[in-house]
Amino acid sequence: MAERKKRGKRDVERNYPRSQFVAKLRRLADCLEQGRRFQIQIAGERVAIPSGATINLEHERGGSEEEVEFQLKWPLAREEPARSARRAGARAGARRTRRPRGTR
């Protein structure tokens, strides 16, 4: 199985033409309604948003502008314990010396 590249912190804001933004919102709405994971590429990086992500709206007002953000939040995936145990077992097995059959 391929190793997943560790991703560092990222804070990207990207502007899209209205038609592209609307298309992305429609795809997101479809996935949310159907309880499916949503995949999107933002500034060159593919992001997979799980179906159970928390959804919230944020409104900010400053001195010269207002902002509304549609936010989807989810915990970062960690390596599954079972997979870690299998890998540890495989590493330990590789270090063991094997006895020929019938020599106990």
Gaussian input, Z-matrix of N, CA and C with variables (Angstrom, degrees):
# hf/3-21g

backbone

0 1
 N
 C     1     B1
 C     2     B2     1     A1
 N     3     B3     2     A2     1     D1
 C     4     B4     3     A3     2     D2
 C     5     B5     4     A4     3     D3
 N     6     B6     5     A5     4     D4
 C     7     B7     6     A6     5     D5
 C     8     B8     7     A7     6     D6
 N     9     B9     8     A8     7     D7
 C    10    B10     9     A9     8     D8
 C    11    B11    10    A10     9     D9
 N    12    B12    11    A11    10    D10
 C    13    B13    12    A12    11    D11
 C    14    B14    13    A13    12    D12
 N    15    B15    14    A14    13    D13
 C    16    B16    15    A15    14    D14
 C    17    B17    16    A16    15    D15
 N    18    B18    17    A17    16    D16
 C    19    B19    18    A18    17    D17
 C    20    B20    19    A19    18    D18
 N    21    B21    20    A20    19    D19
 C    22    B22    21    A21    20    D20
 C    23    B23    22    A22    21    D21
 N    24    B24    23    A23    22    D22
 C    25    B25    24    A24    23    D23
 C    26    B26    25    A25    24    D24
 N    27    B27    26    A26    25    D25
 C    28    B28    27    A27    26    D26
 C    29    B29    28    A28    27    D27
 N    30    B30    29    A29    28    D28
 C    31    B31    30    A30    29    D29
 C    32    B32    31    A31    30    D30
 N    33    B33    32    A32    31    D31
 C    34    B34    33    A33    32    D32
 C    35    B35    34    A34    33    D33
 N    36    B36    35    A35    34    D34
 C    37    B37    36    A36    35    D35
 C    38    B38    37    A37    36    D36
 N    39    B39    38    A38    37    D37
 C    40    B40    39    A39    38    D38
 C    41    B41    40    A40    39    D39
 N    42    B42    41    A41    40    D40
 C    43    B43    42    A42    41    D41
 C    44    B44    43    A43    42    D42
 N    45    B45    44    A44    43    D43
 C    46    B46    45    A45    44    D44
 C    47    B47    46    A46    45    D45
 N    48    B48    47    A47    46    D46
 C    49    B49    48    A48    47    D47
 C    50    B50    49    A49    48    D48
 N    51    B51    50    A50    49    D49
 C    52    B52    51    A51    50    D50
 C    53    B53    52    A52    51    D51
 N    54    B54    53    A53    52    D52
 C    55    B55    54    A54    53    D53
 C    56    B56    55    A55    54    D54
 N    57    B57    56    A56    55    D55
 C    58    B58    57    A57    56    D56
 C    59    B59    58    A58    57    D57
 N    60    B60    59    A59    58    D58
 C    61    B61    60    A60    59    D59
 C    62    B62    61    A61    60    D60
 N    63    B63    62    A62    61    D61
 C    64    B64    63    A63    62    D62
 C    65    B65    64    A64    63    D63
 N    66    B66    65    A65    64    D64
 C    67    B67    66    A66    65    D65
 C    68    B68    67    A67    66    D66
 N    69    B69    68    A68    67    D67
 C    70    B70    69    A69    68    D68
 C    71    B71    70    A70    69    D69
 N    72    B72    71    A71    70    D70
 C    73    B73    72    A72    71    D71
 C    74    B74    73    A73    72    D72
 N    75    B75    74    A74    73    D73
 C    76    B76    75    A75    74    D74
 C    77    B77    76    A76    75    D75
 N    78    B78    77    A77    76    D76
 C    79    B79    78    A78    77    D77
 C    80    B80    79    A79    78    D78
 N    81    B81    80    A80    79    D79
 C    82    B82    81    A81    80    D80
 C    83    B83    82    A82    81    D81
 N    84    B84    83    A83    82    D82
 C    85    B85    84    A84    83    D83
 C    86    B86    85    A85    84    D84
 N    87    B87    86    A86    85    D85
 C    88    B88    87    A87    86    D86
 C    89    B89    88    A88    87    D87
 N    90    B90    89    A89    88    D88
 C    91    B91    90    A90    89    D89
 C    92    B92    91    A91    90    D90
 N    93    B93    92    A92    91    D91
 C    94    B94    93    A93    92    D92
 C    95    B95    94    A94    93    D93
 N    96    B96    95    A95    94    D94
 C    97    B97    96    A96    95    D95
 C    98    B98    97    A97    96    D96
 N    99    B99    98    A98    97    D97
 C   100   B100    99    A99    98    D98
 C   101   B101   100   A100    99    D99
 N   102   B102   101   A101   100   D100
 C   103   B103   102   A102   101   D101
 C   104   B104   103   A103   102   D102
 N   105   B105   104   A104   103   D103
 C   106   B106   105   A105   104   D104
 C   107   B107   106   A106   105   D105
 N   108   B108   107   A107   106   D106
 C   109   B109   108   A108   107   D107
 C   110   B110   109   A109   108   D108
 N   111   B111   110   A110   109   D109
 C   112   B112   111   A111   110   D110
 C   113   B113   112   A112   111   D111
 N   114   B114   113   A113   112   D112
 C   115   B115   114   A114   113   D113
 C   116   B116   115   A115   114   D114
 N   117   B117   116   A116   115   D115
 C   118   B118   117   A117   116   D116
 C   119   B119   118   A118   117   D117
 N   120   B120   119   A119   118   D118
 C   121   B121   120   A120   119   D119
 C   122   B122   121   A121   120   D120
 N   123   B123   122   A122   121   D121
 C   124   B124   123   A123   122   D122
 C   125   B125   124   A124   123   D123
 N   126   B126   125   A125   124   D124
 C   127   B127   126   A126   125   D125
 C   128   B128   127   A127   126   D126
 N   129   B129   128   A128   127   D127
 C   130   B130   129   A129   128   D128
 C   131   B131   130   A130   129   D129
 N   132   B132   131   A131   130   D130
 C   133   B133   132   A132   131   D131
 C   134   B134   133   A133   132   D132
 N   135   B135   134   A134   133   D133
 C   136   B136   135   A135   134   D134
 C   137   B137   136   A136   135   D135
 N   138   B138   137   A137   136   D136
 C   139   B139   138   A138   137   D137
 C   140   B140   139   A139   138   D138
 N   141   B141   140   A140   139   D139
 C   142   B142   141   A141   140   D140
 C   143   B143   142   A142   141   D141
 N   144   B144   143   A143   142   D142
 C   145   B145   144   A144   143   D143
 C   146   B146   145   A145   144   D144
 N   147   B147   146   A146   145   D145
 C   148   B148   147   A147   146   D146
 C   149   B149   148   A148   147   D147
 N   150   B150   149   A149   148   D148
 C   151   B151   150   A150   149   D149
 C   152   B152   151   A151   150   D150
 N   153   B153   152   A152   151   D151
 C   154   B154   153   A153   152   D152
 C   155   B155   154   A154   153   D153
 N   156   B156   155   A155   154   D154
 C   157   B157   156   A156   155   D155
 C   158   B158   157   A157   156   D156
 N   159   B159   158   A158   157   D157
 C   160   B160   159   A159   158   D158
 C   161   B161   160   A160   159   D159
 N   162   B162   161   A161   160   D160
 C   163   B163   162   A162   161   D161
 C   164   B164   163   A163   162   D162
 N   165   B165   164   A164   163   D163
 C   166   B166   165   A165   164   D164
 C   167   B167   166   A166   165   D165
 N   168   B168   167   A167   166   D166
 C   169   B169   168   A168   167   D167
 C   170   B170   169   A169   168   D168
 N   171   B171   170   A170   169   D169
 C   172   B172   171   A171   170   D170
 C   173   B173   172   A172   171   D171
 N   174   B174   173   A173   172   D172
 C   175   B175   174   A174   173   D173
 C   176   B176   175   A175   174   D174
 N   177   B177   176   A176   175   D175
 C   178   B178   177   A177   176   D176
 C   179   B179   178   A178   177   D177
 N   180   B180   179   A179   178   D178
 C   181   B181   180   A180   179   D179
 C   182   B182   181   A181   180   D180
 N   183   B183   182   A182   181   D181
 C   184   B184   183   A183   182   D182
 C   185   B185   184   A184   183   D183
 N   186   B186   185   A185   184   D184
 C   187   B187   186   A186   185   D185
 C   188   B188   187   A187   186   D186
 N   189   B189   188   A188   187   D187
 C   190   B190   189   A189   188   D188
 C   191   B191   190   A190   189   D189
 N   192   B192   191   A191   190   D190
 C   193   B193   192   A192   191   D191
 C   194   B194   193   A193   192   D192
 N   195   B195   194   A194   193   D193
 C   196   B196   195   A195   194   D194
 C   197   B197   196   A196   195   D195
 N   198   B198   197   A197   196   D196
 C   199   B199   198   A198   197   D197
 C   200   B200   199   A199   198   D198
 N   201   B201   200   A200   199   D199
 C   202   B202   201   A201   200   D200
 C   203   B203   202   A202   201   D201
 N   204   B204   203   A203   202   D202
 C   205   B205   204   A204   203   D203
 C   206   B206   205   A205   204   D204
 N   207   B207   206   A206   205   D205
 C   208   B208   207   A207   206   D206
 C   209   B209   208   A208   207   D207
 N   210   B210   209   A209   208   D208
 C   211   B211   210   A210   209   D209
 C   212   B212   211   A211   210   D210
 N   213   B213   212   A212   211   D211
 C   214   B214   213   A213   212   D212
 C   215   B215   214   A214   213   D213
 N   216   B216   215   A215   214   D214
 C   217   B217   216   A216   215   D215
 C   218   B218   217   A217   216   D216
 N   219   B219   218   A218   217   D217
 C   220   B220   219   A219   218   D218
 C   221   B221   220   A220   219   D219
 N   222   B222   221   A221   220   D220
 C   223   B223   222   A222   221   D221
 C   224   B224   223   A223   222   D222
 N   225   B225   224   A224   223   D223
 C   226   B226   225   A225   224   D224
 C   227   B227   226   A226   225   D225
 N   228   B228   227   A227   226   D226
 C   229   B229   228   A228   227   D227
 C   230   B230   229   A229   228   D228
 N   231   B231   230   A230   229   D229
 C   232   B232   231   A231   230   D230
 C   233   B233   232   A232   231   D231
 N   234   B234   233   A233   232   D232
 C   235   B235   234   A234   233   D233
 C   236   B236   235   A235   234   D234
 N   237   B237   236   A236   235   D235
 C   238   B238   237   A237   236   D236
 C   239   B239   238   A238   237   D237
 N   240   B240   239   A239   238   D238
 C   241   B241   240   A240   239   D239
 C   242   B242   241   A241   240   D240
 N   243   B243   242   A242   241   D241
 C   244   B244   243   A243   242   D242
 C   245   B245   244   A244   243   D243
 N   246   B246   245   A245   244   D244
 C   247   B247   246   A246   245   D245
 C   248   B248   247   A247   246   D246
 N   249   B249   248   A248   247   D247
 C   250   B250   249   A249   248   D248
 C   251   B251   250   A250   249   D249
 N   252   B252   251   A251   250   D250
 C   253   B253   252   A252   251   D251
 C   254   B254   253   A253   252   D252
 N   255   B255   254   A254   253   D253
 C   256   B256   255   A255   254   D254
 C   257   B257   256   A256   255   D255
 N   258   B258   257   A257   256   D256
 C   259   B259   258   A258   257   D257
 C   260   B260   259   A259   258   D258
 N   261   B261   260   A260   259   D259
 C   262   B262   261   A261   260   D260
 C   263   B263   262   A262   261   D261
 N   264   B264   263   A263   262   D262
 C   265   B265   264   A264   263   D263
 C   266   B266   265   A265   264   D264
 N   267   B267   266   A266   265   D265
 C   268   B268   267   A267   266   D266
 C   269   B269   268   A268   267   D267
 N   270   B270   269   A269   268   D268
 C   271   B271   270   A270   269   D269
 C   272   B272   271   A271   270   D270
 N   273   B273   272   A272   271   D271
 C   274   B274   273   A273   272   D272
 C   275   B275   274   A274   273   D273
 N   276   B276   275   A275   274   D274
 C   277   B277   276   A276   275   D275
 C   278   B278   277   A277   276   D276
 N   279   B279   278   A278   277   D277
 C   280   B280   279   A279   278   D278
 C   281   B281   280   A280   279   D279
 N   282   B282   281   A281   280   D280
 C   283   B283   282   A282   281   D281
 C   284   B284   283   A283   282   D282
 N   285   B285   284   A284   283   D283
 C   286   B286   285   A285   284   D284
 C   287   B287   286   A286   285   D285
 N   288   B288   287   A287   286   D286
 C   289   B289   288   A288   287   D287
 C   290   B290   289   A289   288   D288
 N   291   B291   290   A290   289   D289
 C   292   B292   291   A291   290   D290
 C   293   B293   292   A292   291   D291
 N   294   B294   293   A293   292   D292
 C   295   B295   294   A294   293   D293
 C   296   B296   295   A295   294   D294
 N   297   B297   296   A296   295   D295
 C   298   B298   297   A297   296   D296
 C   299   B299   298   A298   297   D297
 N   300   B300   299   A299   298   D298
 C   301   B301   300   A300   299   D299
 C   302   B302   301   A301   300   D300
 N   303   B303   302   A302   301   D301
 C   304   B304   303   A303   302   D302
 C   305   B305   304   A304   303   D303
 N   306   B306   305   A305   304   D304
 C   307   B307   306   A306   305   D305
 C   308   B308   307   A307   306   D306
 N   309   B309   308   A308   307   D307
 C   310   B310   309   A309   308   D308
 C   311   B311   310   A310   309   D309

   B1=1.4539
   B2=1.5327
   B3=1.3046
   B4=1.4585
   B5=1.5196
   B6=1.3138
   B7=1.4604
   B8=1.5232
   B9=1.3156
   B10=1.4561
   B11=1.5174
   B12=1.3283
   B13=1.4427
   B14=1.5195
   B15=1.3325
   B16=1.4578
   B17=1.5304
   B18=1.3096
   B19=1.4670
   B20=1.5176
   B21=1.3136
   B22=1.4548
   B23=1.5187
   B24=1.3071
   B25=1.4654
   B26=1.5213
   B27=1.3259
   B28=1.4652
   B29=1.5137
   B30=1.3071
   B31=1.4610
   B32=1.5256
   B33=1.3261
   B34=1.4625
   B35=1.5112
   B36=1.2928
   B37=1.4622
   B38=1.5147
   B39=1.3216
   B40=1.4586
   B41=1.5159
   B42=1.3207
   B43=1.4663
   B44=1.5274
   B45=1.3431
   B46=1.4563
   B47=1.5201
   B48=1.3349
   B49=1.4599
   B50=1.5357
   B51=1.3108
   B52=1.4607
   B53=1.5397
   B54=1.3269
   B55=1.4709
   B56=1.5312
   B57=1.3302
   B58=1.4704
   B59=1.5314
   B60=1.3267
   B61=1.4660
   B62=1.5332
   B63=1.3373
   B64=1.4636
   B65=1.5319
   B66=1.3239
   B67=1.4721
   B68=1.5287
   B69=1.3299
   B70=1.4675
   B71=1.5312
   B72=1.3231
   B73=1.4639
   B74=1.5276
   B75=1.3299
   B76=1.4722
   B77=1.5258
   B78=1.3369
   B79=1.4708
   B80=1.5247
   B81=1.3465
   B82=1.4605
   B83=1.5237
   B84=1.3295
   B85=1.4685
   B86=1.5254
   B87=1.3210
   B88=1.4660
   B89=1.5263
   B90=1.3164
   B91=1.4648
   B92=1.5255
   B93=1.3209
   B94=1.4653
   B95=1.5221
   B96=1.3311
   B97=1.4683
   B98=1.5303
   B99=1.3162
   B100=1.4641
   B101=1.5317
   B102=1.3375
   B103=1.4623
   B104=1.5230
   B105=1.3298
   B106=1.4669
   B107=1.5186
   B108=1.3230
   B109=1.4680
   B110=1.5316
   B111=1.3323
   B112=1.4622
   B113=1.5195
   B114=1.3185
   B115=1.4596
   B116=1.5156
   B117=1.3208
   B118=1.4620
   B119=1.5219
   B120=1.3179
   B121=1.4542
   B122=1.5150
   B123=1.3333
   B124=1.4627
   B125=1.5137
   B126=1.3212
   B127=1.4599
   B128=1.5264
   B129=1.3514
   B130=1.4549
   B131=1.5196
   B132=1.3125
   B133=1.4654
   B134=1.5223
   B135=1.3389
   B136=1.4607
   B137=1.5206
   B138=1.3331
   B139=1.4639
   B140=1.5232
   B141=1.3391
   B142=1.4650
   B143=1.5218
   B144=1.3174
   B145=1.4641
   B146=1.5200
   B147=1.3457
   B148=1.4639
   B149=1.5210
   B150=1.3217
   B151=1.4675
   B152=1.5266
   B153=1.3217
   B154=1.4620
   B155=1.5183
   B156=1.3173
   B157=1.4679
   B158=1.5310
   B159=1.3279
   B160=1.4671
   B161=1.5213
   B162=1.3282
   B163=1.4660
   B164=1.5208
   B165=1.3383
   B166=1.4618
   B167=1.5251
   B168=1.3079
   B169=1.4638
   B170=1.5128
   B171=1.3056
   B172=1.4551
   B173=1.5278
   B174=1.3223
   B175=1.4627
   B176=1.5215
   B177=1.3090
   B178=1.4732
   B179=1.5226
   B180=1.3230
   B181=1.4568
   B182=1.5177
   B183=1.3259
   B184=1.4518
   B185=1.5120
   B186=1.3002
   B187=1.4580
   B188=1.5149
   B189=1.3480
   B190=1.4611
   B191=1.5321
   B192=1.3492
   B193=1.4615
   B194=1.5311
   B195=1.3369
   B196=1.4632
   B197=1.5181
   B198=1.3224
   B199=1.4591
   B200=1.5258
   B201=1.3291
   B202=1.4582
   B203=1.5243
   B204=1.3250
   B205=1.4631
   B206=1.5226
   B207=1.3225
   B208=1.4612
   B209=1.5254
   B210=1.3258
   B211=1.4568
   B212=1.5189
   B213=1.3227
   B214=1.4576
   B215=1.5234
   B216=1.3292
   B217=1.4664
   B218=1.5163
   B219=1.3436
   B220=1.4582
   B221=1.5193
   B222=1.3386
   B223=1.4625
   B224=1.5261
   B225=1.3165
   B226=1.4569
   B227=1.5156
   B228=1.3205
   B229=1.4694
   B230=1.5167
   B231=1.3121
   B232=1.4636
   B233=1.5068
   B234=1.3143
   B235=1.4583
   B236=1.5182
   B237=1.3146
   B238=1.4589
   B239=1.5198
   B240=1.3697
   B241=1.4616
   B242=1.5268
   B243=1.3318
   B244=1.4609
   B245=1.5263
   B246=1.3193
   B247=1.4531
   B248=1.5178
   B249=1.3353
   B250=1.4611
   B251=1.5190
   B252=1.3255
   B253=1.4559
   B254=1.5279
   B255=1.3368
   B256=1.4648
   B257=1.5202
   B258=1.3257
   B259=1.4652
   B260=1.5210
   B261=1.3369
   B262=1.4634
   B263=1.5229
   B264=1.3297
   B265=1.4595
   B266=1.5121
   B267=1.2996
   B268=1.4627
   B269=1.5260
   B270=1.3298
   B271=1.4680
   B272=1.5207
   B273=1.3338
   B274=1.4628
   B275=1.5193
   B276=1.3300
   B277=1.4596
   B278=1.5097
   B279=1.3037
   B280=1.4567
   B281=1.5255
   B282=1.3403
   B283=1.4603
   B284=1.5237
   B285=1.3369
   B286=1.4654
   B287=1.5149
   B288=1.3270
   B289=1.4651
   B290=1.5114
   B291=1.2643
   B292=1.4478
   B293=1.5351
   B294=1.3313
   B295=1.4722
   B296=1.5141
   B297=1.3124
   B298=1.4778
   B299=1.5234
   B300=1.3091
   B301=1.4722
   B302=1.5226
   B303=1.3355
   B304=1.4562
   B305=1.5200
   B306=1.3310
   B307=1.4778
   B308=1.5099
   B309=1.2959
   B310=1.4664
   B311=1.4764
   A1=108.42
   A2=118.04
   A3=122.11
   A4=110.88
   A5=115.59
   A6=120.97
   A7=108.81
   A8=116.96
   A9=121.45
   A10=108.45
   A11=116.59
   A12=121.46
   A13=110.28
   A14=116.67
   A15=120.22
   A16=108.27
   A17=115.02
   A18=119.61
   A19=109.56
   A20=115.32
   A21=120.43
   A22=111.60
   A23=115.35
   A24=120.40
   A25=109.61
   A26=114.45
   A27=119.47
   A28=108.72
   A29=117.39
   A30=122.50
   A31=106.48
   A32=115.83
   A33=121.86
   A34=109.22
   A35=116.07
   A36=121.67
   A37=106.29
   A38=116.69
   A39=120.77
   A40=109.51
   A41=117.02
   A42=122.22
   A43=109.41
   A44=115.84
   A45=121.95
   A46=109.19
   A47=117.39
   A48=119.69
   A49=108.41
   A50=116.11
   A51=121.75
   A52=112.01
   A53=118.17
   A54=120.65
   A55=111.71
   A56=118.07
   A57=121.20
   A58=111.16
   A59=116.15
   A60=121.01
   A61=110.25
   A62=116.03
   A63=121.07
   A64=109.98
   A65=117.48
   A66=120.92
   A67=110.87
   A68=117.40
   A69=121.33
   A70=110.69
   A71=117.08
   A72=120.28
   A73=111.36
   A74=117.09
   A75=120.23
   A76=111.08
   A77=116.16
   A78=119.51
   A79=110.25
   A80=116.43
   A81=120.60
   A82=110.54
   A83=117.04
   A84=121.17
   A85=110.71
   A86=117.48
   A87=120.87
   A88=110.93
   A89=116.91
   A90=121.06
   A91=110.81
   A92=117.62
   A93=120.65
   A94=110.50
   A95=116.76
   A96=120.60
   A97=112.25
   A98=116.00
   A99=120.85
   A100=113.07
   A101=116.58
   A102=120.49
   A103=113.25
   A104=116.32
   A105=121.40
   A106=111.10
   A107=114.90
   A108=122.02
   A109=108.32
   A110=116.60
   A111=122.24
   A112=108.53
   A113=117.20
   A114=121.28
   A115=109.58
   A116=114.70
   A117=120.44
   A118=108.31
   A119=116.31
   A120=120.83
   A121=107.59
   A122=115.38
   A123=121.38
   A124=108.14
   A125=116.50
   A126=122.88
   A127=110.78
   A128=116.52
   A129=121.34
   A130=116.52
   A131=119.27
   A132=121.17
   A133=110.15
   A134=115.72
   A135=120.98
   A136=108.60
   A137=115.21
   A138=122.40
   A139=108.22
   A140=116.10
   A141=121.59
   A142=107.82
   A143=116.23
   A144=122.25
   A145=107.83
   A146=117.43
   A147=119.30
   A148=111.87
   A149=115.91
   A150=120.59
   A151=112.10
   A152=117.83
   A153=121.04
   A154=114.62
   A155=117.90
   A156=121.02
   A157=110.33
   A158=115.78
   A159=121.51
   A160=108.34
   A161=115.76
   A162=121.54
   A163=108.26
   A164=116.51
   A165=118.56
   A166=110.28
   A167=114.43
   A168=121.82
   A169=108.40
   A170=115.67
   A171=120.62
   A172=108.37
   A173=116.21
   A174=121.75
   A175=107.97
   A176=115.54
   A177=121.32
   A178=109.02
   A179=115.27
   A180=120.76
   A181=107.12
   A182=115.57
   A183=121.12
   A184=109.79
   A185=115.85
   A186=121.02
   A187=113.56
   A188=117.80
   A189=118.93
   A190=114.41
   A191=117.85
   A192=118.17
   A193=112.40
   A194=114.72
   A195=122.10
   A196=108.00
   A197=114.52
   A198=119.40
   A199=109.62
   A200=116.22
   A201=122.29
   A202=106.05
   A203=116.32
   A204=121.35
   A205=109.53
   A206=115.87
   A207=122.46
   A208=104.21
   A209=117.33
   A210=119.99
   A211=111.52
   A212=115.07
   A213=122.93
   A214=105.28
   A215=116.90
   A216=120.94
   A217=109.57
   A218=115.43
   A219=121.38
   A220=108.11
   A221=116.44
   A222=118.77
   A223=110.33
   A224=116.43
   A225=120.85
   A226=108.95
   A227=116.10
   A228=120.46
   A229=109.46
   A230=114.67
   A231=120.23
   A232=107.67
   A233=115.96
   A234=119.97
   A235=109.54
   A236=116.76
   A237=121.96
   A238=109.59
   A239=117.91
   A240=120.50
   A241=112.44
   A242=118.62
   A243=121.09
   A244=110.39
   A245=116.59
   A246=120.49
   A247=109.87
   A248=117.60
   A249=121.40
   A250=110.49
   A251=116.39
   A252=120.66
   A253=110.28
   A254=117.24
   A255=120.26
   A256=110.21
   A257=116.28
   A258=118.96
   A259=111.35
   A260=116.76
   A261=120.58
   A262=109.67
   A263=117.15
   A264=121.23
   A265=111.59
   A266=117.09
   A267=121.49
   A268=109.94
   A269=116.52
   A270=119.57
   A271=110.18
   A272=117.26
   A273=120.83
   A274=109.74
   A275=117.79
   A276=121.61
   A277=111.85
   A278=117.06
   A279=120.83
   A280=110.72
   A281=117.82
   A282=121.16
   A283=111.96
   A284=117.56
   A285=120.74
   A286=110.71
   A287=114.82
   A288=118.47
   A289=107.45
   A290=116.38
   A291=121.94
   A292=109.70
   A293=114.65
   A294=119.81
   A295=108.11
   A296=116.83
   A297=118.85
   A298=109.22
   A299=116.79
   A300=121.73
   A301=110.33
   A302=113.65
   A303=120.71
   A304=114.32
   A305=119.02
   A306=121.59
   A307=109.76
   A308=117.80
   A309=121.62
   A310=110.95
   D1=137.63
   D2=-177.73
   D3=-70.12
   D4=141.12
   D5=176.28
   D6=-72.64
   D7=139.46
   D8=177.72
   D9=-86.67
   D10=131.59
   D11=179.78
   D12=-69.31
   D13=131.81
   D14=177.60
   D15=-71.99
   D16=131.73
   D17=-178.01
   D18=-103.85
   D19=136.58
   D20=179.53
   D21=-85.23
   D22=-178.12
   D23=178.89
   D24=-63.56
   D25=151.05
   D26=-177.86
   D27=-152.66
   D28=138.82
   D29=175.14
   D30=-143.16
   D31=96.31
   D32=-173.98
   D33=-119.10
   D34=138.21
   D35=173.10
   D36=-123.09
   D37=127.74
   D38=-174.56
   D39=-129.30
   D40=133.83
   D41=175.94
   D42=-93.72
   D43=139.55
   D44=179.17
   D45=-127.85
   D46=151.26
   D47=171.98
   D48=-61.73
   D49=150.29
   D50=-176.26
   D51=-51.61
   D52=-43.96
   D53=-177.25
   D54=-62.62
   D55=-39.90
   D56=177.89
   D57=-68.08
   D58=-40.51
   D59=179.30
   D60=-61.95
   D61=-44.94
   D62=179.83
   D63=-62.51
   D64=-42.47
   D65=179.22
   D66=-62.28
   D67=-41.29
   D68=178.35
   D69=-65.05
   D70=-42.37
   D71=177.98
   D72=-62.89
   D73=-39.09
   D74=178.78
   D75=-64.45
   D76=-43.59
   D77=178.41
   D78=-63.22
   D79=-41.56
   D80=178.41
   D81=-61.91
   D82=-46.83
   D83=-179.84
   D84=-60.29
   D85=-41.94
   D86=178.27
   D87=-60.18
   D88=-46.51
   D89=-179.86
   D90=-64.04
   D91=-42.13
   D92=179.62
   D93=-62.60
   D94=-44.74
   D95=179.72
   D96=-62.62
   D97=-35.62
   D98=-176.17
   D99=-92.29
   D100=-0.42
   D101=179.62
   D102=67.22
   D103=31.80
   D104=-178.43
   D105=-107.28
   D106=157.46
   D107=174.78
   D108=-66.58
   D109=144.98
   D110=179.51
   D111=-111.83
   D112=129.02
   D113=177.00
   D114=-113.46
   D115=137.63
   D116=-179.09
   D117=-147.82
   D118=148.21
   D119=174.60
   D120=-107.18
   D121=125.36
   D122=-178.54
   D123=-124.79
   D124=119.61
   D125=178.61
   D126=48.12
   D127=46.64
   D128=173.61
   D129=85.91
   D130=-1.84
   D131=178.96
   D132=-118.29
   D133=129.69
   D134=178.72
   D135=-81.27
   D136=131.77
   D137=-179.16
   D138=-123.73
   D139=132.00
   D140=177.23
   D141=-109.66
   D142=118.61
   D143=-178.80
   D144=-100.69
   D145=117.77
   D146=-177.77
   D147=-66.41
   D148=155.31
   D149=-177.48
   D150=-63.59
   D151=-24.31
   D152=-178.99
   D153=-92.22
   D154=14.82
   D155=-179.39
   D156=-61.38
   D157=147.68
   D158=175.75
   D159=-78.65
   D160=135.28
   D161=-177.73
   D162=-114.01
   D163=129.83
   D164=175.01
   D165=-145.85
   D166=163.02
   D167=176.46
   D168=-114.66
   D169=141.65
   D170=-179.99
   D171=-128.20
   D172=136.04
   D173=178.06
   D174=-124.02
   D175=127.38
   D176=178.34
   D177=-125.81
   D178=143.74
   D179=176.18
   D180=-133.71
   D181=126.99
   D182=178.22
   D183=-117.20
   D184=-165.32
   D185=-178.94
   D186=-63.75
   D187=-37.86
   D188=-173.58
   D189=-125.42
   D190=0.63
   D191=179.45
   D192=-156.36
   D193=162.22
   D194=174.92
   D195=-120.06
   D196=156.35
   D197=-176.85
   D198=-145.98
   D199=137.21
   D200=172.59
   D201=-121.17
   D202=129.19
   D203=179.06
   D204=-120.00
   D205=131.65
   D206=170.72
   D207=-94.43
   D208=117.52
   D209=-174.97
   D210=-117.10
   D211=140.51
   D212=172.90
   D213=-122.70
   D214=125.54
   D215=-177.90
   D216=-127.21
   D217=143.29
   D218=177.15
   D219=-155.08
   D220=155.67
   D221=178.91
   D222=-71.45
   D223=148.42
   D224=175.80
   D225=-66.27
   D226=139.94
   D227=-179.81
   D228=-69.76
   D229=136.75
   D230=174.86
   D231=-111.58
   D232=160.66
   D233=179.72
   D234=-63.70
   D235=135.76
   D236=-179.34
   D237=-64.54
   D238=136.98
   D239=179.60
   D240=-57.18
   D241=-39.65
   D242=-178.89
   D243=-62.17
   D244=-40.84
   D245=179.80
   D246=-65.86
   D247=-40.90
   D248=178.50
   D249=-61.84
   D250=-42.40
   D251=-179.41
   D252=-65.09
   D253=-41.79
   D254=178.53
   D255=-61.99
   D256=-43.26
   D257=179.74
   D258=-64.03
   D259=-42.67
   D260=179.34
   D261=-62.79
   D262=-42.05
   D263=178.05
   D264=-63.22
   D265=-40.81
   D266=179.79
   D267=-65.09
   D268=-40.73
   D269=178.61
   D270=-65.89
   D271=-43.50
   D272=179.89
   D273=-64.27
   D274=-41.00
   D275=179.18
   D276=-62.93
   D277=-33.54
   D278=-179.93
   D279=-69.39
   D280=-26.97
   D281=-178.77
   D282=-84.73
   D283=-25.00
   D284=-178.44
   D285=-67.67
   D286=145.88
   D287=172.36
   D288=-90.65
   D289=133.17
   D290=-178.06
   D291=-89.98
   D292=132.92
   D293=175.54
   D294=-86.80
   D295=145.52
   D296=174.36
   D297=-63.01
   D298=150.58
   D299=-179.51
   D300=-57.46
   D301=142.34
   D302=175.85
   D303=78.72
   D304=8.74
   D305=178.71
   D306=-115.78
   D307=75.17
   D308=179.35
   D309=-103.23

